[in-house]
Amino acid sequence: MTNRNPFTLVELLTTITILAVLAGIALGVTKLVFTKAHESKNRAVIKMIEIALEQYKTKYGYYPNSATNANPFVMDIVKLDSSATGGEILKNNMWQFFDENFKNSHTKTGQVYVKLTDGTGKQMTCTYVIDAKGNPLIYRCPGLFNTSSFDLGSAGEDGCLGDGGTPINSNMKIEDISKNEEDYKKFGQGDDIVNFTNNLQ
C-alpha cells in the first residue's frame, strides 16, 4: 500500500493564491477604514477651529490675518526669551478658545524664523494645529475661496495641496508652506478636506 502525499502542488498553489487574495482584501479594507477615520477626525478639527475663529472675531472684531499667504493654522507665535513663561505672545493667542484636551491632541510646536519690519530677524516658537496625518492645517485670511472670511483645511492623506501640488509637512517654515499662488489654487481638490468649494480647477 502506497502513502499518498497529503497535498499536491496544484492544491498548495491554490491555497497560497486564496490566502494572498484574502490578505490583499484585508489590507485594502484596513486602509479604507484608516482613511475614513482620518477624514472624520480632520472634519471634526476643522469644525472646532471654525467655531473658535468665530469666537475670536466676536471678541476682537476680526479673524487672525495671514495676509495673502497660506500658512499653517497657528495658535500663537511667541518671542523666545529666558523667562519662566516661555516668552511674549506676538500673534493670534488662539489658546483661550480651546480646552487642554485639544491642545494636547491636535497641536505641535516648532521653531520658526520671523522677519521683522525693521529688517532684523528673531527666533520665535509657534504652536500650530495638525491634521490626522501630523501635517499642519492650512489657513488663509482673507481667503482666496472664502473671500469674506477664511480658507481652512487639511491636505488629506497624500499630504499635498490638491492633486500633486505643494507637499505639506511639519518641518516646513511658515513662509514656505505655499509660495506659489498657482499651487494654492489646487487646494481643495483631490482628497483635501476644506471649508470651501474650489471652483478654480
URDA-V33785 format. One record per residue. N is the residue number from 0. OMEGA is omega as a letter, one per 40 degrees, with the letter a starting at -180 (999 if undefined). NEAR is the number of other ideal C-beta (glycine too) atoms within 12 Angstrom. D_LAST is the distance of its C-alpha to the last C-alpha in whole Angstrom. Layout:
N:OMEGA:NEAR:D_LAST ; N:OMEGA:NEAR:D_LAST
//
This chain:
0:a:3:75 ; 1:i:4:72 ; 2:i:5:69 ; 3:i:8:66 ; 4:a:10:63 ; 5:a:9:61 ; 6:i:12:58 ; 7:i:11:57 ; 8:i:11:54 ; 9:i:11:52 ; 10:i:14:53 ; 11:i:14:51 ; 12:i:13:48 ; 13:i:14:47 ; 14:i:16:48 ; 15:i:15:46 ; 16:i:14:43 ; 17:i:14:43 ; 18:i:14:43 ; 19:i:14:40 ; 20:i:14:38 ; 21:i:14:39 ; 22:i:14:38 ; 23:i:14:34 ; 24:a:14:34 ; 25:i:14:35 ; 26:i:14:33 ; 27:i:14:30 ; 28:i:14:31 ; 29:i:14:31 ; 30:i:15:28 ; 31:i:15:26 ; 32:i:14:29 ; 33:i:17:28 ; 34:i:21:24 ; 35:i:18:25 ; 36:i:17:27 ; 37:i:28:25 ; 38:i:25:22 ; 39:i:18:25 ; 40:a:27:26 ; 41:i:37:23 ; 42:a:25:22 ; 43:a:22:26 ; 44:i:33:26 ; 45:i:33:23 ; 46:i:20:25 ; 47:a:29:28 ; 48:i:42:26 ; 49:i:30:25 ; 50:i:20:28 ; 51:i:33:30 ; 52:i:36:27 ; 53:i:20:29 ; 54:i:18:32 ; 55:a:29:32 ; 56:i:21:31 ; 57:a:13:34 ; 58:a:16:36 ; 59:i:17:35 ; 60:a:9:33 ; 61:i:17:29 ; 62:i:30:27 ; 63:a:35:27 ; 64:i:23:25 ; 65:a:32:23 ; 66:a:16:23 ; 67:a:18:19 ; 68:i:27:19 ; 69:a:43:18 ; 70:i:38:21 ; 71:i:45:23 ; 72:a:46:24 ; 73:i:43:27 ; 74:i:37:30 ; 75:i:31:33 ; 76:a:34:33 ; 77:i:29:37 ; 78:a:23:39 ; 79:i:22:41 ; 80:a:16:45 ; 81:a:8:48 ; 82:a:10:49 ; 83:a:6:49 ; 84:i:11:46 ; 85:i:17:44 ; 86:a:22:43 ; 87:i:17:42 ; 88:a:23:38 ; 89:a:21:36 ; 90:i:26:33 ; 91:a:35:32 ; 92:a:22:34 ; 93:a:35:32 ; 94:a:21:35 ; 95:a:17:37 ; 96:a:26:35 ; 97:i:28:35 ; 98:a:14:37 ; 99:a:10:39 ; 100:i:10:37 ; 101:a:23:34 ; 102:a:23:35 ; 103:a:14:36 ; 104:a:19:34 ; 105:a:32:30 ; 106:i:32:31 ; 107:a:27:32 ; 108:i:25:33 ; 109:i:26:33 ; 110:i:20:34 ; 111:i:33:32 ; 112:a:19:33 ; 113:i:25:33 ; 114:i:15:33 ; 115:a:14:35 ; 116:i:8:36 ; 117:i:8:39 ; 118:i:7:38 ; 119:i:10:39 ; 120:i:15:37 ; 121:i:22:38 ; 122:a:20:38 ; 123:i:31:36 ; 124:i:28:35 ; 125:i:37:32 ; 126:a:35:32 ; 127:a:40:28 ; 128:a:44:27 ; 129:i:35:26 ; 130:a:41:24 ; 131:i:29:26 ; 132:a:30:25 ; 133:i:26:27 ; 134:a:36:24 ; 135:i:44:23 ; 136:a:47:21 ; 137:a:52:19 ; 138:i:46:19 ; 139:i:38:18 ; 140:e:34:20 ; 141:a:21:20 ; 142:i:31:16 ; 143:a:36:13 ; 144:i:30:12 ; 145:a:24:16 ; 146:a:13:17 ; 147:i:13:21 ; 148:a:24:21 ; 149:i:35:19 ; 150:a:41:16 ; 151:i:44:18 ; 152:i:46:17 ; 153:i:43:18 ; 154:i:45:16 ; 155:a:35:18 ; 156:a:27:20 ; 157:i:26:18 ; 158:a:30:19 ; 159:i:28:15 ; 160:a:41:12 ; 161:i:31:10 ; 162:i:21:11 ; 163:i:17:13 ; 164:a:32:12 ; 165:i:30:15 ; 166:a:23:18 ; 167:i:40:20 ; 168:a:24:23 ; 169:a:29:26 ; 170:a:19:28 ; 171:i:25:26 ; 172:a:26:27 ; 173:a:35:25 ; 174:a:22:24 ; 175:a:22:23 ; 176:i:36:20 ; 177:i:35:17 ; 178:a:19:18 ; 179:a:17:15 ; 180:i:18:13 ; 181:i:16:10 ; 182:a:28:11 ; 183:i:37:11 ; 184:i:24:7 ; 185:a:34:7 ; 186:a:44:9 ; 187:i:34:10 ; 188:i:28:8 ; 189:a:23:11 ; 190:i:29:14 ; 191:i:41:14 ; 192:a:35:16 ; 193:a:39:15 ; 194:a:34:16 ; 195:i:29:13 ; 196:a:17:11 ; 197:i:26:7 ; 198:a:10:6 ; 199:a:18:4 ; 200:999:20:0
//
